[in-house]
């Protein structure tokens, strides 16, 4: 047997649920040796479970700052090096390259909010609120994509196709803000 087990492996080995083990951790009965530091989920889950809401909010604020920095950098990379990036995937047809470069500038606006939606979905997963996580994931990946691709091209033409993802991300951002405020 290996030295360290994941929570799922330990739960199966001892015939208990992972929620039982998390409860034992919260009450101090059975503490894990190590918490996975690769994701924010355990940090959010831990602080939520111990009702350390200030730390939870601080973690979300830090995640948001990192996200906005990455979003701005990606936005400016696409605006500055759009032609070079598009040329990696398309060659020879200058009209297609020009169309993709111009329209990708519209798409780039999604970078400002998509990370917030991912953070919020992860937040809800970490605190055990599957409903909130599913609402955000389905909104940005299915509901508003279908709605946008069905309606926006009829209103604004071909650019509507490119606006669909930023539209979906922005609508999901609004829903996510509401869900987080309701939870905190």
QUIZIBEL-V25127 format. One record per residue. N is the residue number from 1. RES is the residue in one letter. PHI is phi in radians with two decimals (* if undefined). PSI is psi in radians with two decimals (* if undefined). Layout:
# QUIZIBEL-V25127
N | RES | PHI | PSI
N | RES | PHI | PSI
This chain:
# QUIZIBEL-V25127
1 | X | * | 2.47
2 | X | -1.31 | 2.82
3 | X | -1.15 | -0.73
4 | X | -2.12 | 2.40
5 | X | -2.01 | 2.60
6 | X | -1.27 | 2.91
7 | X | -1.07 | -0.67
8 | X | -1.14 | -0.74
9 | X | -1.13 | -0.76
10 | X | -1.13 | -0.70
11 | X | -1.08 | -0.78
12 | X | -1.12 | -0.73
13 | X | -1.08 | -0.67
14 | X | -1.73 | 0.05
15 | X | 1.01 | 0.79
16 | X | -2.28 | 2.91
17 | X | -1.47 | 2.79
18 | X | -1.15 | -0.56
19 | X | -1.11 | -0.64
20 | X | -1.09 | -0.76
21 | X | -1.14 | -0.68
22 | X | -1.14 | -0.66
23 | X | -1.10 | -0.79
24 | X | -1.02 | -0.67
25 | X | -1.12 | -0.81
26 | X | -1.06 | -0.66
27 | X | -1.57 | -0.04
28 | X | 1.47 | 0.20
29 | X | -1.33 | -0.73
30 | X | -2.50 | 1.89
31 | X | -1.72 | 2.42
32 | X | -1.24 | 2.63
33 | X | -1.22 | -0.68
34 | X | -2.48 | 2.46
35 | X | -1.90 | 2.32
36 | X | -1.03 | 2.07
37 | X | -1.68 | 0.11
38 | X | -1.33 | -0.37
39 | X | -2.24 | 2.86
40 | X | -1.42 | -0.25
41 | X | -0.91 | -0.90
42 | X | -1.09 | -0.61
43 | X | -1.15 | -0.81
44 | X | -1.12 | -0.80
45 | X | -1.08 | -0.79
46 | X | -1.04 | -0.90
47 | X | -1.17 | -0.61
48 | X | -1.17 | -0.78
49 | X | -1.09 | -0.63
50 | X | -1.58 | 0.14
51 | X | 1.01 | 0.61
52 | X | -1.65 | 1.23
53 | X | -1.16 | -0.53
54 | X | -1.12 | -0.75
55 | X | -1.17 | -0.63
56 | X | -1.08 | -0.83
57 | X | -1.12 | -0.70
58 | X | -1.08 | -0.71
59 | X | -1.12 | -0.74
60 | X | -1.14 | -0.67
61 | X | -1.12 | -0.78
62 | X | -1.08 | -0.78
63 | X | -1.03 | -0.70
64 | X | -1.15 | -0.70
65 | X | -1.12 | -0.78
66 | X | -1.09 | -0.75
67 | X | -1.07 | -0.82
68 | X | -1.14 | -0.62
69 | X | -1.10 | -0.83
70 | X | -1.11 | -0.73
71 | X | -1.05 | -0.77
72 | X | -1.14 | -0.76
73 | X | -1.08 | -0.82
74 | X | -1.10 | -0.70
75 | X | -1.02 | -0.87
76 | X | -1.24 | -0.54
77 | X | -1.11 | -0.78
78 | X | -1.16 | -0.68
79 | X | -1.21 | -0.67
80 | X | -1.44 | -0.71
81 | X | -2.02 | 0.46
82 | X | -0.96 | -0.82
83 | X | -1.11 | -0.73
84 | X | -1.14 | -0.71
85 | X | -1.16 | -0.79
86 | X | -1.11 | -0.66
87 | X | -1.13 | -0.34
88 | X | -1.16 | -0.45
89 | X | -1.92 | -0.38
90 | X | -2.28 | 2.35
91 | X | -2.45 | 2.60
92 | X | 1.60 | -0.56
93 | X | -1.85 | 1.67
94 | X | -1.10 | -0.59
95 | X | -1.20 | -0.63
96 | X | -1.20 | -0.74
97 | X | -1.06 | -0.83
98 | X | -1.10 | -0.73
99 | X | -1.06 | -0.85
100 | X | -1.11 | -0.66
101 | X | -1.13 | -0.82
102 | X | -1.15 | -0.80
103 | X | -1.27 | -0.51
104 | X | -1.16 | -0.39
105 | X | -1.16 | -0.56
106 | X | -1.21 | -0.83
107 | X | -1.04 | -0.58
108 | X | -1.02 | -0.43
109 | X | -1.11 | -0.40
110 | X | -1.10 | -0.48
111 | X | -1.10 | -0.44
112 | X | -1.20 | -0.53
113 | X | -2.08 | -0.31
114 | X | -1.07 | -0.65
115 | X | -1.11 | -0.64
116 | X | -1.06 | -0.70
117 | X | -1.17 | -0.67
118 | X | -1.15 | -0.76
119 | X | -1.06 | -0.77
120 | X | -1.17 | -0.70
121 | X | -1.09 | -0.75
122 | X | -1.12 | -0.65
123 | X | -1.03 | -0.87
124 | X | -1.13 | -0.65
125 | X | -1.10 | -0.77
126 | X | -1.11 | -0.59
127 | X | -1.62 | 0.11
128 | X | 1.42 | 0.36
129 | X | -1.80 | 1.43
130 | X | -1.08 | -0.62
131 | X | -1.04 | -0.85
132 | X | -1.08 | -0.74
133 | X | -1.11 | -0.76
134 | X | -1.17 | -0.71
135 | X | -1.03 | -0.80
136 | X | -1.17 | -0.83
137 | X | -1.09 | -0.77
138 | X | -1.22 | -0.63
139 | X | -1.11 | -0.83
140 | X | -1.41 | -0.43
141 | X | -1.82 | -0.29
142 | X | -2.32 | -1.14
143 | X | -0.99 | -1.02
144 | X | -1.35 | -0.36
145 | X | -1.19 | -0.84
146 | X | -1.10 | -0.78
147 | X | -1.06 | -0.84
148 | X | -1.12 | -0.80
149 | X | -1.22 | -0.40
150 | X | -1.43 | -0.57
151 | X | -1.88 | -0.80
152 | X | -1.05 | -0.74
153 | X | -1.09 | -0.51
154 | X | -1.23 | -0.50
155 | X | -1.54 | -0.81
156 | X | -2.10 | 0.24
157 | X | 1.35 | -2.68
158 | X | -1.00 | -0.57
159 | X | -1.08 | -0.41
160 | X | -1.05 | -0.54
161 | X | -1.12 | -0.76
162 | X | -1.30 | -0.46
163 | X | -1.37 | -0.31
164 | X | -0.98 | -0.83
165 | X | -1.18 | -0.84
166 | X | -1.03 | -0.66
167 | X | -1.05 | -0.84
168 | X | -1.09 | -0.74
169 | X | -1.15 | -0.73
170 | X | -1.16 | -0.75
171 | X | -1.13 | -0.72
172 | X | -1.16 | -0.64
173 | X | -1.00 | -0.78
174 | X | -1.11 | -0.79
175 | X | -1.10 | -0.77
176 | X | -1.07 | -0.70
177 | X | -1.05 | -0.77
178 | X | -1.09 | -0.82
179 | X | -1.11 | -0.71
180 | X | -1.18 | -0.78
181 | X | -1.06 | -0.66
182 | X | -1.16 | -0.60
183 | X | -1.40 | -0.66
184 | X | -1.49 | *
